[in-house]
């Protein structure tokens, strides 16, 4: 395993672990509780966990299948209404991510460019953007959980 590829893989595993940690820490009644807090952009903890994972799903489906569709429709709270459903979705995203890293066999692969939603982009650019967006959204989930816990 090359250094940069391994760093990317570890970063994505950390995001997955943090998502699962937040999910296990939030009470079921608070999962989709509207906090009306500008820090988390009026999303709930559950929605932020789901959206964070959806960013990863979209990127890895784009890399491996050239399928750049936003998984918005099948990641709505109505489709993933509780912790077990969200955990199953996280498992699906982890599998897509693992497939993606099997596709990326070395650091040299990260320099390749592929058709992305907006022009050609290197795989490295795609992964960096994905990490940034996913971790930012997951940070909102963590902040939401902190807000909920401070009120209990």
One Martini backbone bead per residue (centre of mass of N, CA, C, O) as a GRO file, in nm:
protein
  152
    1UNK     BB    1   0.096   0.037   0.024
    2UNK     BB    2   0.065   0.352  -0.019
    3UNK     BB    3   0.067   0.647   0.145
    4UNK     BB    4  -0.174   0.817   0.028
    5UNK     BB    5  -0.380   0.599   0.000
    6UNK     BB    6  -0.374   0.520   0.302
    7UNK     BB    7  -0.464   0.794   0.410
    8UNK     BB    8  -0.736   0.796   0.278
    9UNK     BB    9  -0.847   0.537   0.395
   10UNK     BB   10  -0.823   0.620   0.694
   11UNK     BB   11  -1.005   0.870   0.679
   12UNK     BB   12  -1.263   0.713   0.598
   13UNK     BB   13  -1.270   0.528   0.844
   14UNK     BB   14  -1.297   0.757   1.051
   15UNK     BB   15  -1.566   0.866   0.954
   16UNK     BB   16  -1.723   0.609   0.998
   17UNK     BB   17  -1.666   0.585   1.302
   18UNK     BB   18  -1.791   0.858   1.381
   19UNK     BB   19  -2.075   0.804   1.278
   20UNK     BB   20  -2.123   0.558   1.465
   21UNK     BB   21  -2.078   0.706   1.730
   22UNK     BB   22  -2.304   0.911   1.703
   23UNK     BB   23  -2.533   0.713   1.656
   24UNK     BB   24  -2.495   0.562   1.935
   25UNK     BB   25  -2.534   0.839   2.114
   26UNK     BB   26  -2.807   0.887   2.009
   27UNK     BB   27  -3.118   0.927   2.069
   28UNK     BB   28  -3.391   0.828   1.906
   29UNK     BB   29  -3.560   1.095   1.972
   30UNK     BB   30  -3.300   1.283   1.853
   31UNK     BB   31  -3.224   1.215   1.556
   32UNK     BB   32  -3.478   1.422   1.429
   33UNK     BB   33  -3.424   1.677   1.587
   34UNK     BB   34  -3.501   2.003   1.579
   35UNK     BB   35  -3.269   2.277   1.651
   36UNK     BB   36  -3.244   2.552   1.517
   37UNK     BB   37  -2.929   2.573   1.416
   38UNK     BB   38  -2.690   2.740   1.232
   39UNK     BB   39  -2.448   2.540   1.254
   40UNK     BB   40  -2.641   2.290   1.121
   41UNK     BB   41  -2.847   2.401   0.905
   42UNK     BB   42  -3.126   2.267   1.010
   43UNK     BB   43  -3.025   1.996   1.081
   44UNK     BB   44  -3.003   1.686   1.181
   45UNK     BB   45  -2.822   1.440   1.299
   46UNK     BB   46  -2.922   1.224   1.103
   47UNK     BB   47  -2.890   1.389   0.842
   48UNK     BB   48  -2.582   1.433   0.869
   49UNK     BB   49  -2.498   1.142   0.862
   50UNK     BB   50  -2.625   1.076   0.589
   51UNK     BB   51  -2.486   1.299   0.415
   52UNK     BB   52  -2.200   1.212   0.468
   53UNK     BB   53  -2.235   0.931   0.335
   54UNK     BB   54  -2.341   1.029   0.057
   55UNK     BB   55  -2.080   1.157  -0.038
   56UNK     BB   56  -1.924   0.891  -0.047
   57UNK     BB   57  -2.105   0.735  -0.235
   58UNK     BB   58  -2.087   0.924  -0.477
   59UNK     BB   59  -1.780   0.913  -0.522
   60UNK     BB   60  -1.747   0.597  -0.549
   61UNK     BB   61  -1.952   0.564  -0.779
   62UNK     BB   62  -1.797   0.750  -0.970
   63UNK     BB   63  -1.527   0.598  -0.977
   64UNK     BB   64  -1.643   0.293  -1.043
   65UNK     BB   65  -1.929   0.380  -1.235
   66UNK     BB   66  -2.002   0.676  -1.324
   67UNK     BB   67  -2.203   0.748  -1.072
   68UNK     BB   68  -2.318   1.085  -0.982
   69UNK     BB   69  -2.552   1.051  -0.818
   70UNK     BB   70  -2.754   1.170  -0.586
   71UNK     BB   71  -2.870   0.997  -0.288
   72UNK     BB   72  -3.122   1.155  -0.184
   73UNK     BB   73  -3.380   0.976  -0.216
   74UNK     BB   74  -3.248   0.721  -0.035
   75UNK     BB   75  -3.167   0.951   0.220
   76UNK     BB   76  -3.413   0.996   0.363
   77UNK     BB   77  -3.576   0.983   0.659
   78UNK     BB   78  -3.803   0.801   0.537
   79UNK     BB   79  -3.588   0.574   0.447
   80UNK     BB   80  -3.415   0.646   0.733
   81UNK     BB   81  -3.582   0.635   1.042
   82UNK     BB   82  -3.339   0.476   1.190
   83UNK     BB   83  -3.066   0.335   1.324
   84UNK     BB   84  -3.064   0.065   1.166
   85UNK     BB   85  -3.091   0.194   0.882
   86UNK     BB   86  -2.836   0.369   0.899
   87UNK     BB   87  -2.637   0.141   0.951
   88UNK     BB   88  -2.689  -0.003   0.685
   89UNK     BB   89  -2.598   0.231   0.510
   90UNK     BB   90  -2.310   0.243   0.618
   91UNK     BB   91  -2.242  -0.038   0.509
   92UNK     BB   92  -2.283   0.029   0.208
   93UNK     BB   93  -2.070   0.254   0.199
   94UNK     BB   94  -1.830   0.081   0.289
   95UNK     BB   95  -1.842  -0.107   0.043
   96UNK     BB   96  -1.797   0.112  -0.172
   97UNK     BB   97  -1.526   0.203  -0.060
   98UNK     BB   98  -1.377  -0.067  -0.081
   99UNK     BB   99  -1.406  -0.088  -0.387
  100UNK     BB  100  -1.247   0.170  -0.447
  101UNK     BB  101  -0.974   0.075  -0.314
  102UNK     BB  102  -0.937  -0.163  -0.512
  103UNK     BB  103  -0.907   0.031  -0.759
  104UNK     BB  104  -0.687   0.166  -0.575
  105UNK     BB  105  -0.348   0.052  -0.581
  106UNK     BB  106  -0.208   0.346  -0.599
  107UNK     BB  107  -0.079   0.659  -0.608
  108UNK     BB  108  -0.093   0.685  -0.918
  109UNK     BB  109  -0.407   0.669  -0.940
  110UNK     BB  110  -0.463   0.960  -0.816
  111UNK     BB  111  -0.366   1.114  -1.094
  112UNK     BB  112  -0.598   1.037  -1.235
  113UNK     BB  113  -0.841   1.113  -1.474
  114UNK     BB  114  -1.196   1.182  -1.463
  115UNK     BB  115  -1.515   1.194  -1.515
  116UNK     BB  116  -1.709   1.449  -1.390
  117UNK     BB  117  -1.957   1.661  -1.332
  118UNK     BB  118  -1.698   1.875  -1.366
  119UNK     BB  119  -1.519   1.748  -1.557
  120UNK     BB  120  -1.195   1.685  -1.513
  121UNK     BB  121  -1.059   1.471  -1.248
  122UNK     BB  122  -0.883   1.381  -1.001
  123UNK     BB  123  -0.889   1.148  -0.761
  124UNK     BB  124  -0.768   1.328  -0.547
  125UNK     BB  125  -0.973   1.558  -0.568
  126UNK     BB  126  -1.223   1.392  -0.506
  127UNK     BB  127  -1.132   1.292  -0.223
  128UNK     BB  128  -1.085   1.565  -0.090
  129UNK     BB  129  -1.368   1.675  -0.128
  130UNK     BB  130  -1.512   1.447   0.021
  131UNK     BB  131  -1.376   1.478   0.295
  132UNK     BB  132  -1.465   1.766   0.347
  133UNK     BB  133  -1.775   1.732   0.322
  134UNK     BB  134  -1.813   1.494   0.517
  135UNK     BB  135  -1.673   1.614   0.774
  136UNK     BB  136  -1.846   1.867   0.796
  137UNK     BB  137  -2.119   1.723   0.830
  138UNK     BB  138  -2.029   1.555   1.076
  139UNK     BB  139  -1.971   1.799   1.254
  140UNK     BB  140  -2.268   1.880   1.275
  141UNK     BB  141  -2.358   1.628   1.422
  142UNK     BB  142  -2.179   1.669   1.669
  143UNK     BB  143  -2.295   1.942   1.748
  144UNK     BB  144  -2.585   1.847   1.781
  145UNK     BB  145  -2.524   1.649   2.008
  146UNK     BB  146  -2.415   1.861   2.204
  147UNK     BB  147  -2.674   2.024   2.223
  148UNK     BB  148  -2.855   1.801   2.327
  149UNK     BB  149  -2.680   1.725   2.580
  150UNK     BB  150  -2.701   2.019   2.713
  151UNK     BB  151  -3.032   1.981   2.756
  152UNK     BB  152  -3.018   1.708   2.959
   0.00000   0.00000   0.00000
